[in-house]
């Protein structure tokens, strides 16, 4: 479990710091924020923590990840706007994903991880892009670019998430 927790916290901090440090990737008319490559994994790892340690532990790790992100951004001289946006989006989406996961595990453990993780990602992406990357936050994405940034992040995040779930399921890491 310690590897799951350390990976979870590292991914949160890395995603937030790199999103502030690097501009979104422009690819085929889409904007892909750096966090897209990392955040999908947090939902999978969060579900694993819920399964092993419970919701309260998982919620505490969300808080720990945000505190570590805040400290890292502060030490690097980056805006706290991304941490605030990440906190709001991540908290709401992780809680929604966690409760969905807990309800669905009674039906199908493997599908519950996929459905709850992808639903959480969808909520997270919309909130994060609007609050953190738009002119409300870091101004990395202009208002007119919001749909392209949401779509770009969703495509990458859900693809990475799907691949990770398949690999972890094959290795018995999500059961």
N, C-alpha and C positions, 0 to 999 in steps of 0.2 A: 504494500500500500504506500510505502514511503516514496517509491519511484513514481507512482501515479500522482501523488501530491506535489512532489518537486517538479515533475513535468508540467502539471497543471499551472502551478505558480509561475514557472519560467515562461510558459507560452503566453500567459496573460501579460507579463511585464514586457516580453520581447515584442509582442504585437502592438502594445500601446506605444512603446518607445520608437519602434521603427515606423509606425504610422505618422508620428510627429516629425521624425527625422527625414523621411523620404516622401516625395510627392507620389500621388497615385499613378499607376502605370496606365498609359493610354494604349489600348489594344482593340483593334477592329471597331472603333467607335465607342468602346466602353471604357469606363474609368475603373480601375481595380486598386482600391486602397491596400496598402501593405498588410494590414490586419487580416485581409481575406484569406491569406495563405495559412493562417494560424488558428483563428478563432473557432472554426468548426470542431477542431480537436477538443477544445475546452468543454463542449457540451457532452461529448462522449466520455471524457475523463470525469466530468461532473456526475454523470449518471453512475459511473463505476463507484465513485465515492459515496453516493447516496445508497447504493446497494450494499457496500461494505461497512460504512460508518454512520449512515443516516443523514437525514435532511439538515439537521442542525450543524453537523460537521461540514457538510458541503457548503452551507450558507456562510459559515465562518471562513472557509477557504476563499470564497468569493471576496469577502471583506479583506482578507490577507493579501490577495492578489491586487486589489485596488490600492491598498496602502503601499505595497511594494512598488507598484507602478507610479504612484504619486511621488514617492521618495526618489525613484530612479529619474523621473522627469525633472524633479526639482534639482537634483545633483547635476544633471546634464544641461540645466538652464532652459528646459522646454516648458511650453505652456501647460498649465493644469487643465485647460479646457478639454483636452482629449481624455484625461483621467475622469473628469466629471461626466462627460458624454459616455465614456465606456462604462462608468459606474451605473449610470441610470439605465442605459440600454442592457447592460449585462445582467444587472440585478433583476430587472423585469423579465427578461427573456430566460434567464437561468431558472428563476422561480417558476415561470410558466412551464418550461421544459421539465423541471424536476417533478412538479405535480402531475403533469401528463404522464411522465415515465412511471411514477409510482402507481398511477391508476391503470396504465396499460400492461404492466408486468404481470398482472393477474390473468391476462389473456394470452400474451405471447412475449416472452422475454426478448427475443431477438428483434422482433418488429417494434417493440416498445422503445428500444434504443434508437432505432432509425427514425421513427415518427416523432418522438419527443426532441431529439437532437436537431432534426431538420426544421421542426416548428419553432424551436428556440432560436435557431439561426435566422429564420425569416424575420422574427420579431426584432432580434438584435440588429440586424443589418439596417432595417428601416430606421429604427431609433438612432443608431450610431451615426449613420450618414447624415441624417437631418440635424441632429443635435451637435455632433462633433466635427464634421467635415464641412458643413455649409457655412455661410457667413455668420451663423449663430455661434459657431465654435472657432475652428482654426482657419476658416475661409480657404481651405484647400480645394473645395468644390463650389462652384457658383450655383445659384439656384436652378438655372436652366440645365445644369449637368446632373442634378440629383437623380433623375430616373436612370441615367447611364451608370452612375456610381452604384446605385442600389442593385441594378441588374448585374453589373460586372462583379460586385462583391458576392452576390447570391450565387452566381454561376460557379465562381471559383470555390467559395466556401462550401457549398453543397457537394461539389465534385470531390474536393479533398476529403470531406466528411464521409461521403459514401465509400470511397476507396479505403479510408482508415477503418470504417466499420467492417467492411468485408475482410480485410486483413486480420483485424482483431477477433472477429468471429471464427475465422479458420484456425486461429491459434488458441481458441478457447479463452480469450481474455475478457470477454464480455458476458459470459454465462453467469 
